[in-house]
């Protein structure tokens, strides 16, 4: 069993930055590919960014490329998402995922 806890969300003006964290319990964290998803009100949950088990390979949705950076620290069982140049359309509930496990989400709201 893996538990994931996200933090770092909040309210920010357009153009601002936030740094999300996802901390995992369990010793198998280092073996997981980790991903961030988000869900805006009335919309489907969508992929934001992913990182492989070692942190050597990352992928991003087109809408966040060049603005978001995903990273992973296996020693701390932590994954982060640095979000810069935020836009109102980045607003949503952000979830981290490891295999079939999901966190509860952290809310990001970007005002125009």
C-alpha positions, 0 to 999 in steps of 0.5 A: 500500500502506498499513500500519497499526500500533495501540498503546495497549492494555493491562490496566485495571480497570473504570471506567478509561481507555485511549487507542488510536492507529493510525498509518498509512504512506502519503500517502493517509491523509488521504483515508480513512474510518477505523474501529475494530473489535474482536473478543472471544474466540469472537465476531465482529469488530464495529464500534466507531467510524468517522470520515470523511476530514476528521474532521468526521463520526463514528459509534459503536456503541451500546454505546460511545456516550458513553464512546469518542471517535474522532479523526483527525490527518491531519498526523500520519497518526494516528487515536486512540480515547479510551476512558473508563468501560471495562467488562469487555465492552469486552475484545477485540483492537482493530483499525484499518481504512482502506479494505481495509487492517487493522492487526494489532490491540492487546489491551484487557483490562478486569478487573471 
